[in-house]
Amino acid sequence: MLLLLLVVFWSQIWMYVAIAPASASASASAVTGGTLWWLSRTNRLLRQRDHTWRQADAVQAGHRI
């Protein structure tokens, strides 16, 4: 039954069948890219905070930087 419906209405639905995988791929790429950007930014901020803390700790301990 489903196959019959696909054959009968193929001229109206083919573009949705063709576009759906492309948009899913684009969405997955966007999510992956956004996640990687967020992780790299978070890592950079944490490293900067750690560097600032270590520098202040060294100055407080009397070490020259």
Biopython code that builds the backbone (N, CA, C, O; Angstrom):
import numpy as np
from Bio.PDB.StructureBuilder import StructureBuilder

atoms = [
    (1, "MET", "N", (0.821, -1.197, 0.000)),
    (1, "MET", "CA", (0.000, 0.000, 0.000)),
    (1, "MET", "C", (0.865, 1.262, 0.000)),
    (1, "MET", "O", (0.630, 2.179, -0.786)),
    (2, "LEU", "N", (1.863, 1.305, 0.880)),
    (2, "LEU", "CA", (2.755, 2.457, 0.941)),
    (2, "LEU", "C", (3.527, 2.623, -0.361)),
    (2, "LEU", "O", (3.701, 3.739, -0.851)),
    (3, "LEU", "N", (3.980, 1.521, -0.911)),
    (3, "LEU", "CA", (4.700, 1.573, -2.181)),
    (3, "LEU", "C", (3.800, 2.113, -3.288)),
    (3, "LEU", "O", (4.249, 2.893, -4.128)),
    (4, "LEU", "N", (2.568, 1.715, -3.293)),
    (4, "LEU", "CA", (1.612, 2.202, -4.291)),
    (4, "LEU", "C", (1.409, 3.712, -4.145)),
    (4, "LEU", "O", (1.375, 4.431, -5.144)),
    (5, "LEU", "N", (1.276, 4.190, -2.921)),
    (5, "LEU", "CA", (1.136, 5.630, -2.687)),
    (5, "LEU", "C", (2.376, 6.389, -3.147)),
    (5, "LEU", "O", (2.266, 7.462, -3.739)),
    (6, "LEU", "N", (3.553, 5.834, -2.877)),
    (6, "LEU", "CA", (4.789, 6.473, -3.334)),
    (6, "LEU", "C", (4.844, 6.579, -4.851)),
    (6, "LEU", "O", (5.241, 7.610, -5.395)),
    (7, "VAL", "N", (4.451, 5.527, -5.519)),
    (7, "VAL", "CA", (4.472, 5.533, -6.985)),
    (7, "VAL", "C", (3.461, 6.536, -7.529)),
    (7, "VAL", "O", (3.762, 7.265, -8.474)),
    (8, "VAL", "N", (2.286, 6.578, -6.953)),
    (8, "VAL", "CA", (1.235, 7.467, -7.458)),
    (8, "VAL", "C", (1.588, 8.937, -7.214)),
    (8, "VAL", "O", (1.371, 9.773, -8.091)),
    (9, "PHE", "N", (2.119, 9.259, -6.057)),
    (9, "PHE", "CA", (2.375, 10.653, -5.701)),
    (9, "PHE", "C", (3.853, 11.052, -5.805)),
    (9, "PHE", "O", (4.248, 12.084, -5.264)),
    (10, "TRP", "N", (4.658, 10.263, -6.481)),
    (10, "TRP", "CA", (6.095, 10.522, -6.551)),
    (10, "TRP", "C", (6.412, 11.906, -7.112)),
    (10, "TRP", "O", (7.339, 12.561, -6.637)),
    (11, "SER", "N", (5.662, 12.359, -8.110)),
    (11, "SER", "CA", (5.949, 13.658, -8.718)),
    (11, "SER", "C", (5.739, 14.810, -7.732)),
    (11, "SER", "O", (6.329, 15.875, -7.908)),
    (12, "GLN", "N", (4.929, 14.623, -6.721)),
    (12, "GLN", "CA", (4.707, 15.678, -5.724)),
    (12, "GLN", "C", (5.630, 15.555, -4.513)),
    (12, "GLN", "O", (5.894, 16.558, -3.851)),
    (13, "ILE", "N", (6.127, 14.364, -4.205)),
    (13, "ILE", "CA", (6.895, 14.189, -2.965)),
    (13, "ILE", "C", (8.380, 13.957, -3.174)),
    (13, "ILE", "O", (9.121, 13.887, -2.192)),
    (14, "TRP", "N", (8.850, 13.834, -4.415)),
    (14, "TRP", "CA", (10.263, 13.475, -4.624)),
    (14, "TRP", "C", (11.210, 14.498, -4.024)),
    (14, "TRP", "O", (12.262, 14.134, -3.498)),
    (15, "MET", "N", (10.845, 15.797, -4.097)),
    (15, "MET", "CA", (11.766, 16.816, -3.589)),
    (15, "MET", "C", (11.918, 16.729, -2.070)),
    (15, "MET", "O", (12.991, 17.022, -1.541)),
    (16, "TYR", "N", (10.872, 16.335, -1.373)),
    (16, "TYR", "CA", (10.976, 16.194, 0.080)),
    (16, "TYR", "C", (11.831, 14.992, 0.454)),
    (16, "TYR", "O", (12.548, 15.015, 1.454)),
    (17, "VAL", "N", (11.752, 13.958, -0.344)),
    (17, "VAL", "CA", (12.568, 12.769, -0.107)),
    (17, "VAL", "C", (14.037, 13.084, -0.373)),
    (17, "VAL", "O", (14.917, 12.586, 0.329)),
    (18, "ALA", "N", (14.304, 13.912, -1.384)),
    (18, "ALA", "CA", (15.681, 14.261, -1.731)),
    (18, "ALA", "C", (16.265, 15.288, -0.767)),
    (18, "ALA", "O", (17.461, 15.247, -0.478)),
    (19, "ILE", "N", (15.446, 16.207, -0.266)),
    (19, "ILE", "CA", (15.939, 17.286, 0.581)),
    (19, "ILE", "C", (16.135, 16.836, 2.028)),
    (19, "ILE", "O", (17.026, 17.348, 2.705)),
    (20, "ALA", "N", (15.347, 15.917, 2.508)),
    (20, "ALA", "CA", (15.409, 15.509, 3.910)),
    (20, "ALA", "C", (16.793, 15.022, 4.332)),
    (20, "ALA", "O", (17.280, 15.468, 5.371)),
    (21, "PRO", "N", (17.461, 14.128, 3.584)),
    (21, "PRO", "CA", (18.796, 13.710, 4.019)),
    (21, "PRO", "C", (19.814, 14.847, 3.980)),
    (21, "PRO", "O", (20.707, 14.908, 4.825)),
    (22, "ALA", "N", (19.686, 15.740, 3.012)),
    (22, "ALA", "CA", (20.626, 16.853, 2.914)),
    (22, "ALA", "C", (20.467, 17.797, 4.102)),
    (22, "ALA", "O", (21.462, 18.253, 4.665)),
    (23, "SER", "N", (19.243, 18.090, 4.482)),
    (23, "SER", "CA", (19.037, 18.993, 5.601)),
    (23, "SER", "C", (19.429, 18.323, 6.917)),
    (23, "SER", "O", (19.912, 18.993, 7.831)),
    (24, "ALA", "N", (19.230, 17.027, 7.021)),
    (24, "ALA", "CA", (19.663, 16.312, 8.225)),
    (24, "ALA", "C", (21.179, 16.338, 8.340)),
    (24, "ALA", "O", (21.727, 16.494, 9.431)),
    (25, "SER", "N", (21.845, 16.184, 7.217)),
    (25, "SER", "CA", (23.306, 16.235, 7.209)),
    (25, "SER", "C", (23.799, 17.628, 7.575)),
    (25, "SER", "O", (24.759, 17.770, 8.333)),
    (26, "ALA", "N", (23.150, 18.652, 7.042)),
    (26, "ALA", "CA", (23.532, 20.024, 7.363)),
    (26, "ALA", "C", (23.301, 20.322, 8.843)),
    (26, "ALA", "O", (24.114, 20.988, 9.483)),
    (27, "SER", "N", (22.200, 19.830, 9.375)),
    (27, "SER", "CA", (21.912, 20.047, 10.792)),
    (27, "SER", "C", (22.939, 19.339, 11.674)),
    (27, "SER", "O", (23.401, 19.896, 12.670)),
    (28, "ALA", "N", (23.289, 18.123, 11.306)),
    (28, "ALA", "CA", (24.299, 17.388, 12.074)),
    (28, "ALA", "C", (25.650, 18.099, 12.009)),
    (28, "ALA", "O", (26.364, 18.163, 13.010)),
    (29, "SER", "N", (26.003, 18.629, 10.849)),
    (29, "SER", "CA", (27.256, 19.362, 10.711)),
    (29, "SER", "C", (27.245, 20.627, 11.561)),
    (29, "SER", "O", (28.246, 20.963, 12.193)),
    (30, "ALA", "N", (26.118, 21.324, 11.577)),
    (30, "ALA", "CA", (26.012, 22.543, 12.378)),
    (30, "ALA", "C", (26.124, 22.241, 13.868)),
    (30, "ALA", "O", (26.798, 22.964, 14.602)),
    (31, "VAL", "N", (25.472, 21.187, 14.311)),
    (31, "VAL", "CA", (25.539, 20.810, 15.729)),
    (31, "VAL", "C", (26.959, 20.405, 16.104)),
    (31, "VAL", "O", (27.463, 20.794, 17.157)),
    (32, "THR", "N", (27.601, 19.625, 15.242)),
    (32, "THR", "CA", (28.978, 19.198, 15.503)),
    (32, "THR", "C", (29.915, 20.389, 15.537)),
    (32, "THR", "O", (30.753, 20.499, 16.432)),
    (33, "GLY", "N", (29.781, 21.275, 14.575)),
    (33, "GLY", "CA", (30.629, 22.466, 14.539)),
    (33, "GLY", "C", (30.426, 23.356, 15.745)),
    (33, "GLY", "O", (31.390, 23.858, 16.322)),
    (34, "GLY", "N", (29.177, 23.555, 16.127)),
    (34, "GLY", "CA", (28.884, 24.365, 17.307)),
    (34, "GLY", "C", (29.432, 23.757, 18.584)),
    (34, "GLY", "O", (29.943, 24.465, 19.452)),
    (35, "THR", "N", (29.325, 22.455, 18.693)),
    (35, "THR", "CA", (29.854, 21.765, 19.871)),
    (35, "THR", "C", (31.375, 21.879, 19.940)),
    (35, "THR", "O", (31.933, 22.136, 21.007)),
    (36, "LEU", "N", (32.044, 21.688, 18.806)),
    (36, "LEU", "CA", (33.501, 21.817, 18.792)),
    (36, "LEU", "C", (33.937, 23.242, 19.114)),
    (36, "LEU", "O", (34.917, 23.437, 19.834)),
    (37, "TRP", "N", (33.225, 24.244, 18.592)),
    (37, "TRP", "CA", (33.555, 25.638, 18.891)),
    (37, "TRP", "C", (33.391, 25.897, 20.388)),
    (37, "TRP", "O", (34.256, 26.517, 21.006)),
    (38, "TRP", "N", (32.286, 25.426, 20.974)),
    (38, "TRP", "CA", (32.038, 25.648, 22.391)),
    (38, "TRP", "C", (33.107, 24.981, 23.248)),
    (38, "TRP", "O", (33.582, 25.570, 24.220)),
    (39, "LEU", "N", (33.491, 23.744, 22.889)),
    (39, "LEU", "CA", (34.521, 23.043, 23.661)),
    (39, "LEU", "C", (35.868, 23.756, 23.577)),
    (39, "LEU", "O", (36.565, 23.874, 24.584)),
    (40, "SER", "N", (36.241, 24.229, 22.397)),
    (40, "SER", "CA", (37.528, 24.911, 22.272)),
    (40, "SER", "C", (37.515, 26.232, 23.031)),
    (40, "SER", "O", (38.514, 26.596, 23.653)),
    (41, "ARG", "N", (36.399, 26.956, 22.988)),
    (41, "ARG", "CA", (36.312, 28.226, 23.715)),
    (41, "ARG", "C", (36.357, 27.986, 25.217)),
    (41, "ARG", "O", (37.047, 28.702, 25.943)),
    (42, "THR", "N", (35.622, 26.979, 25.686)),
    (42, "THR", "CA", (35.632, 26.657, 27.111)),
    (42, "THR", "C", (37.028, 26.254, 27.558)),
    (42, "THR", "O", (37.485, 26.674, 28.621)),
    (43, "ASN", "N", (37.709, 25.441, 26.754)),
    (43, "ASN", "CA", (39.060, 25.021, 27.089)),
    (43, "ASN", "C", (39.994, 26.227, 27.173)),
    (43, "ASN", "O", (40.810, 26.323, 28.089)),
    (44, "ARG", "N", (39.871, 27.145, 26.214)),
    (44, "ARG", "CA", (40.732, 28.324, 26.206)),
    (44, "ARG", "C", (40.478, 29.194, 27.433)),
    (44, "ARG", "O", (41.423, 29.702, 28.037)),
    (45, "LEU", "N", (39.220, 29.368, 27.804)),
    (45, "LEU", "CA", (38.899, 30.177, 28.984)),
    (45, "LEU", "C", (39.417, 29.522, 30.265)),
    (45, "LEU", "O", (39.923, 30.205, 31.155)),
    (46, "LEU", "N", (39.288, 28.203, 30.354)),
    (46, "LEU", "CA", (39.795, 27.514, 31.543)),
    (46, "LEU", "C", (41.315, 27.588, 31.621)),
    (46, "LEU", "O", (41.867, 27.765, 32.707)),
    (47, "ARG", "N", (41.994, 27.456, 30.497)),
    (47, "ARG", "CA", (43.457, 27.567, 30.497)),
    (47, "ARG", "C", (43.898, 28.967, 30.899)),
    (47, "ARG", "O", (44.868, 29.125, 31.640)),
    (48, "GLN", "N", (43.189, 29.988, 30.412)),
    (48, "GLN", "CA", (43.537, 31.361, 30.760)),
    (48, "GLN", "C", (43.337, 31.597, 32.250)),
    (48, "GLN", "O", (44.177, 32.218, 32.902)),
    (49, "ARG", "N", (42.227, 31.102, 32.790)),
    (49, "ARG", "CA", (41.955, 31.246, 34.213)),
    (49, "ARG", "C", (43.012, 30.529, 35.048)),
    (49, "ARG", "O", (43.463, 31.058, 36.064)),
    (50, "ASP", "N", (43.410, 29.326, 34.625)),
    (50, "ASP", "CA", (44.435, 28.570, 35.337)),
    (50, "ASP", "C", (45.777, 29.292, 35.287)),
    (50, "ASP", "O", (46.489, 29.351, 36.289)),
    (51, "HIS", "N", (46.127, 29.843, 34.120)),
    (51, "HIS", "CA", (47.393, 30.559, 33.975)),
    (51, "HIS", "C", (47.416, 31.789, 34.893)),
    (51, "HIS", "O", (48.422, 32.064, 35.548)),
    (52, "THR", "N", (46.305, 32.519, 34.935)),
    (52, "THR", "CA", (46.217, 33.695, 35.805)),
    (52, "THR", "C", (46.356, 33.298, 37.265)),
    (52, "THR", "O", (47.049, 33.968, 38.031)),
    (53, "TRP", "N", (45.702, 32.219, 37.651)),
    (53, "TRP", "CA", (45.781, 31.765, 39.038)),
    (53, "TRP", "C", (47.197, 31.338, 39.393)),
    (53, "TRP", "O", (47.698, 31.696, 40.459)),
    (54, "ARG", "N", (47.860, 30.565, 38.504)),
    (54, "ARG", "CA", (49.232, 30.128, 38.780)),
    (54, "ARG", "C", (50.195, 31.306, 38.858)),
    (54, "ARG", "O", (51.110, 31.320, 39.682)),
    (55, "GLN", "N", (49.979, 32.295, 37.992)),
    (55, "GLN", "CA", (50.845, 33.468, 38.005)),
    (55, "GLN", "C", (50.665, 34.236, 39.326)),
    (55, "GLN", "O", (51.651, 34.634, 39.946)),
    (56, "ALA", "N", (49.437, 34.442, 39.750)),
    (56, "ALA", "CA", (49.182, 35.144, 41.022)),
    (56, "ALA", "C", (49.731, 34.332, 42.195)),
    (56, "ALA", "O", (50.257, 34.911, 43.145)),
    (57, "ASP", "N", (49.622, 33.028, 42.148)),
    (57, "ASP", "CA", (50.140, 32.182, 43.219)),
    (57, "ASP", "C", (51.662, 32.267, 43.293)),
    (57, "ASP", "O", (52.240, 32.309, 44.379)),
    (58, "ALA", "N", (52.305, 32.290, 42.124)),
    (58, "ALA", "CA", (53.772, 32.399, 42.096)),
    (58, "ALA", "C", (54.228, 33.742, 42.619)),
    (58, "ALA", "O", (55.222, 33.813, 43.341)),
    (59, "VAL", "N", (53.532, 34.807, 42.275)),
    (59, "VAL", "CA", (53.879, 36.148, 42.767)),
    (59, "VAL", "C", (53.680, 36.202, 44.278)),
    (59, "VAL", "O", (54.498, 36.777, 44.995)),
    (60, "GLN", "N", (52.616, 35.616, 44.749)),
    (60, "GLN", "CA", (52.342, 35.603, 46.174)),
    (60, "GLN", "C", (53.396, 34.796, 46.925)),
    (60, "GLN", "O", (53.727, 35.124, 48.064)),
    (61, "ALA", "N", (53.919, 33.763, 46.313)),
    (61, "ALA", "CA", (54.947, 32.941, 46.953)),
    (61, "ALA", "C", (56.326, 33.588, 46.870)),
    (61, "ALA", "O", (57.277, 33.093, 47.475)),
    (62, "GLY", "N", (56.445, 34.675, 46.137)),
    (62, "GLY", "CA", (57.702, 35.387, 46.064)),
    (62, "GLY", "C", (58.566, 35.000, 44.880)),
    (62, "GLY", "O", (59.732, 35.391, 44.826)),
    (63, "HIS", "N", (58.045, 34.260, 43.949)),
    (63, "HIS", "CA", (58.799, 33.880, 42.749)),
    (63, "HIS", "C", (58.662, 34.963, 41.702)),
    (63, "HIS", "O", (57.610, 35.587, 41.565)),
    (64, "ARG", "N", (59.720, 35.174, 40.979)),
    (64, "ARG", "CA", (59.675, 36.132, 39.866)),
    (64, "ARG", "C", (59.144, 35.429, 38.640)),
    (64, "ARG", "O", (59.421, 34.253, 38.406)),
    (65, "ILE", "N", (58.396, 36.148, 37.882)),
    (65, "ILE", "CA", (57.866, 35.578, 36.646)),
    (65, "ILE", "C", (58.472, 36.306, 35.477)),
    (65, "ILE", "O", (58.166, 35.989, 34.328)),
]
sb = StructureBuilder()
sb.init_structure("model")
sb.init_model(0)
sb.init_chain("A")
sb.init_seg("    ")
for serial, (resi, resn, name, xyz) in enumerate(atoms, 1):
    if name == "N":
        sb.init_residue(resn, " ", resi, " ")
    sb.init_atom(name, np.array(xyz, "f"), 0.0, 1.0, " ", f" {name:<3s}", serial, name[0])
structure = sb.get_structure()
